[in-house]
Amino acid sequence: MQQILSVQELFTGEHWISEAVIVIENGKVTDIKKEGYDHKNAMPLIVPALIDLQIYGADEKLLSEFPTADTIQKIYDYCVASGTAYFQPTLATQSWEIIYKCIDAVRDYKAGGGKGCIGLHIEGPWINSLKKGAHATEYIHQPTLKEAQDLLDYGKDHISMITLAPEIVDASIIQLLENSGIVVSAGHSDATYEQATHAFNNDITVATHLYNAMSALQHRAPGMVGAIFNHNKVSCSLVADGFHVDFNAIKIAKKIMGERLFCITDAVTATNSGIYQHQMAGDKYESAGVLSGSSLTQLKSVNNLVNEVGIDLGEAVRMCSLYPARVMKRSEITGKIAVNENADLLCLTTDRRIINLITC
């Protein structure tokens, strides 16, 4: 079936085209052209669908508390409602029983035809307790090779990312994870500048939520933040809500990191049971008085980057689509609108409110 869309302003993820026509067949973009533009029925603005690599729950269903395919469906629905086509359901440090149930949830969701789920993002338990943030101390520990191998054997093809502290985890385990196709991200870490740089020189090319839960940049101890800034192959996520990171700190990071900086929502949902009980506190969530997650959507991230940080719209979109896609390195997820690629398009009003999300 063929679908033809006219659009006043198209951002492909690489460049802008005014008065464009997009042709879609069988879930693929087959042509982008100027001919046949329908001014009367044109969409105001189309950009690549957004991508969120860290989201914990939605609709009062936190994945770690309700580890089921239904919870992942609720997360997907939340994402789609705000322009995000691909996501990584995420859980914070937990017991192995819960971690394995979350793997089962991803497996069941995909087996049932669920859309958009890249795979499970396991944040912890192999992190540094000195930078635990809101994570549960009782489950934080240093892994053994057997523990890591058992996790890989059980979660094959369903775990896509693991956040860990490189100073806590042996390099052989990190290499094992990377060789298994899992993206290893450095986070919740008290690594020195030297330790972090060593990890980045070897297998780790990603870090989790810049500034938050990592050793800070100081003039005599540059820490993990300094290592991220100073290492041109490392990408890092960031929570652009103004609470996790001051907008001026985002400006500084963007000037230094350029295309290596991308956005996640770090979004949680209200819960009053389990070890992670999140309550709304203004426009963010707290757990026992500690900042524990955002109420962001990726479209809100885009708008914050434009309105509060002064980043141009195309680059703000890239930070929520193209750059996360690069991190995951999956051929079906590009963060671009291009001929012969999947048709994942976000249709917006001129003031960047969602009209529709088209996904393959």
N, C-alpha and C positions, 0 to 999 in steps of 0.2 A: 504494500500500500504506500502510495506517495503522499507526502505532505509538503506544501510549499508555504514558506513564511516570508513575508516582507517585514523589514525592520528599518526604522529611521536611523538608528545608530547601532552598529554591531561591533562588539569587541571580541576578537577571536581568541584572546589570550596572548596574542603577539602584536596585533595592530588593530586600528579602528577602520571601519568601512561605513560610510554614510550611504543611506538608501540602498540597502543590500537585499538580496533574495537568497534564502537558504532552502535547499531541496533535500528532503529526508526520505529515504526508502529503507524499509526493513531495519529500522533502528540505526542506520548509518547516514552520515552527511554525504550526499553524492555530488553536490555542487554548491558553490557560493558564487553568486554573479550579480551583475547590475541589471541585466535585462529582465523585463517582466515585473518591475517594481510596482506594487499596488499601494499608492499613496493613501488611499481612503481607508484601507484595512491594515495598515502597517502597525506593528508593535513599536512602542517608543524606544525600547532599549533591550538588547539581548547580550548576555555575557555567558561564559562557561558556567555550568553548574558548580556549586561549591563543594568542598571536601573538608570533613572534620575528622582529625585523627585522634581525638581524645574527648569522649563524652560518656558519662557514667549512668545516665538514666533519664527517664522522662515520665510525665503523667503520674507522679508519685510512685514510680516503680524503679528503684535503684537496682542495677543489674546484680550487684553482689548480695543484695537482700532477696531479690526475686530472680534467680538465675534460670530463666526460661526463655523459650523462643518468643512467647508473647511479650515479654519485656523488650526484647530486641525489636520487635515489630513496633512497639510504642516509641522507641528511640528513632526508628526510621520515619515514622509518621511525623514526629517532632521536627526532624531534619528536613523532610520534604516540604513541610508547611512554611519553611523559611529559606528554601532554595538550595538545600544541601542534598546531593544525590548519593554521595558515598561517605561512609563513616566507619570508625573503629569503636565498637562498644568497649568500654574500659572498666576495669575494676582496680581499686586501690588494694594495698597489702591486706591479704586475707589468709585463712587456713587453706591447706591443700584441698580439703573437701569442697570448699566453695569455689576455688580456682578450677577444679576439674568439672564442677557442675556448670560453670560459665563456659567452659570449652564445649560441654554437651549442648548448652543452649545455642551456641553459634552453629554447631553441627546440625542441630534440629531445625534451626531457622533456615539455613541454606538448603537442607534436604527438602524442606517444605516449599521451596521456591521463593524464599525471602530475598528481597532486592537490596542492593546498596551496601551490604555488610562486607567490608574488606577482610576482616578477621578480628580476632580478639587482641586488645592491647592490655597486657598485664603490667601494671605499674607497681613494682614491689613484688615479693617481700625482700628482694636482694638489694636493699638500700641502706643508707647510713642513718642510724637512729638519731644522730646529731642534726640531721636535716629532714626529719620525718614529716614535718608539717602536721597535718591532721591524720596521718597514717597511724594504725594501731601498733603500738610498740611490741606487743606480745608475739607478733608473727614475724617481725623483722629478724633476719638472720643471714649468715654467709652460706652460700650454696655448696654442695658437693657435686662432683662430676656425675655421680649416679643420679642424684636428684634432678639435675638438669636433663640428663638423658631420658629419665622416666617421663619428665614433662613433655619433652619433644616426641617421644614415642606415642604418648596419649593424645597430644594436641596436633599431630601432623596435619598440615594444610589448613588448620583452623586458628593457629596463633600467628599473628602478623607482626606484632611489635612487643618488645619487652623493655621497660624502663628499669635501669639498675644503676647502682653506684660503682663506677669502675675501680675504685680503690678497695671495694669490698669483695669483688668477684674476680676470681683467678682468670688470667688472660686466656687460658686453654678453654674455659667454659664460654667466654665471650666469642672466641673463634668458633666453637661448636655451634653456638646459636646462629651466628652469621652464616656459617656453611650450610645450615639447615634452611636458609631462606628467610629467617626472621630478622627484621630491622631492630638492631639494638640501639637504644637511646640512653644517653647518660643523664641521670637526674636524681633528685633527692640525695645529693652527693656533697661531701665536705672535702673533695679532692683538692690538693694544692694545685697551683698552676702547672707545676712540673708533672704531677700525676695525670692531670686531665690532658695535657699536651701529649704525653706518652700514649694515652688511650686513643686520642684522635690521630696520632701518627700511625696507628696500627689498624684496628678493625672498626672502631666506632666513628660514624660520620654524622650522627644526629644527637641532639640534646633536647631535654624536655623542659618546658615552660621557663624561658629565660628569666633570670633574676630570682625566681621563686624556688625555694628549697635547694639552693646550691651556694657554694662558697662565693662570697661577694668579691667584687673588684676593689682592692685597697692598694694604696700606693706602694706598700712594702710587701704585699701579699696579693698578687693579682687574681688568685683563685680560679674557679671554673669559669666565671663570667669573663675574666681576662683571657683565658685560654680560648674560649669560644670566639671572642672578638678578634683574636690574633691568629686564628687558624682558618685559612681560606677554603678548606674543604668541608667544614662542619656547618650543617644547617641546624637551626634551633626553633622550636615552637615558642609561641608567646600568647598570653591571654590579654586581649586588647579591650578590657572592660573599664580601665581607669582605676580599678581597685587592686587587682593583682599587680599591676604595673602602672606607675604614673605615666601619663601621656607624654610628658617631656622625656622620660627615660626611654620610651619607644622611639622618639625622634632621634635620640643619641644612637641607639642600637641600629636603627635603620641606616643612618649615615655611615656607620662602620661596616655593617653586614650586607647591605644591599639585598641581592636575591637569595641570600642564605637564611633570611628571616621569614617565617611563615606563621600563620595563626591557627590556634585551636580554640574551641570554646571552653574546655574544662568544665562543661555544664553538668550540674547535678540536679536533683529534684528533691522536693520536701519528703522527708522520712522521719518516722518517730519510733522505729524499731531497729534492732541490730546494732553492730558496733559503730556504724556510721549514721548518725542522726543529724540530718541537715535541716536547718531552719532558715527561712528567708530573713535577711537583715538588710533592709533597703533593697538595692538591686543586685545583691550578692547573697551567697549562702555562708552560714557559719555552723561549726560543730563545736559545742562546748566553748563558745567564744572565740574559736580560731577560724580564720578564713578557710573554707573547705571546698569552695567551688563557685562557679559563676552561674548567672542566669542568661548567659549570652546565647545568641544564634550566630551562625557565620555571617548572615546578612547584616546583623547588628555590628559584627566585627568590621565588615567592609565600611559601613557608615561611620563608625568611630574613627577608623583610620583616615577617612576623608575629612570628616568634620572636626575632629579633635587633634589629629596629628599633622594634618596638612598634606597627606599623601594623595597623589592624583588617583582618580577612580580606576584606571586600568591597572596600575600597580597594586592598589588595594585589593582588587579582584584576584590578581595573580597570587597575592599572599594567602588567599583563601581557596585557591584552586590549583593553579599551575605548580606552585612551589611544593605544596603537600603531595601532589601527584609525583613530582620528581623524587621526593623522599621515598615513596613506596615502590617506585620502579616497576609498575605493572602496565603491560601494554594496553590493557582495556581501560585504564584510567589515565587520561592525559591532561586534564585541566585545560583543554583547548577545544576550539570549534574548528575543525579542519576536514577537508574532503577525505573520505575513506576511514574516518574515525567515528567512534560511537557518538550518537546524537544526544548529548547531555547539555541542555540549554536552559538558562534561567532568563525568563522574560520579566522585565521590570518596567515600572512607570518612570517618568523622567526624574522624579524625586526618590527613586530607588526603593519603591515598595513592590512586593511580589505580585505579579499577575498570574504567572503559571510556571511550573517546572516541567520540562520535557526530558524524559530519560529513556535510554534505550531499553 
